[in-house]
Amino acid sequence: MIVEEAAEILEGQLVAVIPPSVQHLIMIGDHKQLKPIVHFVGLRKRHHLDVSMFERLVNCKLPFRQLRYQCRMRDELLDLLRQLNVYEGLKTNEKVISA
């Protein structure tokens, strides 16, 4: 089963839709960007519902792979992310950007 934008999905919502037949779960997303939306502030703060299952697994040091090359933004913009240490070792695929 492949789940895209896994960082935006609440843990309960994800667990509820995984059928018993699933043998592999692949979660794709960016836990450093958008979080799940929880409208009730009390629940969000008291029960940490603004943290997705995807982010919890990454924070627990479960093995994961992170992309090393980005192909969407110019290197000048990526320098801002590098200065903030948001993504370690992120490089630009110059062949795609210059095309």
C-alpha positions, 0 to 999 in steps of 0.5 A: 500500500502506498500513501502519498502526503503521509505527513498530512494524514492523522494516525487514526485515519491511516490505520482505519483504511489499511486492510488486513491483507497489506504486507508492505506500507510505503509512506511518502511525504515531508514531515517538515512541512504540512501537518495534519489538520485538527480543528479542535485546539484542545485535542490537538495540544492535549493529545498531540494530534498535529503529529502524523503517524509518518512523523512519529515513525521518523522521530522514533528513528525508524529507518527511512530514506530521504531524497538527496536531489531536488528538481523543482527550485533554483539553487538560489532559493534552495540556499534559504533551506540550506541556511535553515538546516531544514534538509541535510545534504540536499542537492540540485539536479542541475540537468533538470533545472537548466532544461 
